[in-house]
Amino acid sequence: MSRWFRSELMEYVSLIVNEDAAHGCLADLGKMGVIQFTDLNPDLTPFQRRYVSFVKRCDELERKLRFFANECEKFDLPLESAGKGDYFVENP
């Protein structure tokens, strides 16, 4: 992981990436720890942004998982971990 120092030389660049390749490209840059984002739409509220529907879907899935975990607990059904999420992050 890289370190960010105030005196470290930085450069401001504009990165234009195809939407299909954006996830993989930004994931690789994030793993290297060499990127910082600037919000180009500071006047938009969080609910006016493009990704809001994805966040809502994640919230809904989390709610469903909590429900199933509570139901399994009620009936004393053992839950086994599927492992760490690192594998899924590294292999999209």
Wavefront OBJ file of the C-alpha trace (Angstrom):
o trace
v 0.000 0.000 0.000
v 1.385 3.368 -0.886
v 1.663 6.243 1.553
v 0.322 9.735 1.102
v 2.566 12.492 2.340
v 1.815 16.162 2.062
v 5.144 16.886 0.385
v 4.885 13.940 -2.006
v 4.786 14.982 -5.661
v 1.306 14.504 -7.153
v -0.283 15.181 -10.494
v -3.897 16.015 -11.324
v -5.110 14.041 -14.344
v -8.413 13.293 -15.981
v -9.032 9.585 -16.544
v -11.659 8.630 -19.114
v -12.467 4.927 -19.118
v -15.157 2.948 -20.901
v -17.925 2.079 -18.444
v -17.478 -1.652 -19.074
v -13.774 -1.500 -18.179
v -14.101 1.025 -15.336
v -14.610 -1.514 -12.525
v -11.531 -3.559 -13.348
v -9.365 -0.525 -14.041
v -10.293 1.257 -10.809
v -10.008 -1.968 -8.809
v -6.413 -2.387 -10.029
v -5.573 1.248 -9.276
v -7.181 0.916 -5.852
v -5.084 -2.160 -5.032
v -1.970 -0.185 -5.890
v -3.149 2.666 -3.661
v -2.244 5.321 -6.192
v -5.522 7.121 -6.849
v -7.635 9.773 -5.197
v -10.999 10.945 -6.540
v -12.381 14.447 -6.956
v -16.146 14.870 -7.011
v -17.008 16.601 -10.274
v -20.664 16.995 -9.273
v -20.563 18.443 -5.744
v -23.971 20.070 -6.199
v -25.757 16.700 -6.530
v -27.254 15.111 -3.446
v -26.463 11.426 -2.826
v -29.948 10.498 -4.063
v -29.428 12.210 -7.423
v -26.392 10.161 -8.374
v -26.305 7.327 -10.920
v -25.293 4.582 -8.507
v -28.170 5.071 -6.037
v -30.125 2.122 -7.456
v -27.088 -0.152 -6.927
v -26.737 0.966 -3.308
v -30.457 0.348 -2.729
v -30.107 -3.152 -4.188
v -27.186 -3.855 -1.839
v -29.207 -2.583 1.128
v -32.124 -4.821 0.149
v -29.845 -7.851 -0.202
v -28.275 -7.121 3.187
v -31.761 -6.944 4.730
v -32.662 -10.336 3.207
v -29.432 -11.917 4.437
v -30.094 -10.617 7.959
v -33.599 -12.099 7.802
v -32.296 -15.524 6.733
v -29.580 -15.449 9.397
v -32.197 -14.682 12.061
v -34.451 -17.479 10.802
v -31.544 -19.955 10.840
v -30.743 -18.870 14.374
v -34.368 -19.410 15.440
v -34.275 -23.019 14.228
v -30.717 -23.684 15.436
v -29.421 -24.246 11.914
v -25.645 -23.880 11.736
v -24.255 -21.304 9.325
v -20.887 -21.893 7.731
v -18.693 -19.138 6.374
v -18.196 -19.130 2.626
v -14.729 -17.709 3.143
v -13.281 -14.248 2.856
v -14.598 -11.730 0.368
v -11.073 -11.012 -0.883
v -11.353 -13.738 -3.506
v -14.471 -12.145 -4.986
v -12.922 -8.678 -4.962
v -9.777 -9.896 -6.702
v -11.657 -12.037 -9.272
v -14.693 -10.071 -10.508
l 1 2 3 4 5 6 7 8 9 10 11 12 13 14 15 16 17 18 19 20 21 22 23 24 25 26 27 28 29 30 31 32 33 34 35 36 37 38 39 40 41 42 43 44 45 46 47 48 49 50 51 52 53 54 55 56 57 58 59 60 61 62 63 64 65 66 67 68 69 70 71 72 73 74 75 76 77 78 79 80 81 82 83 84 85 86 87 88 89 90 91 92
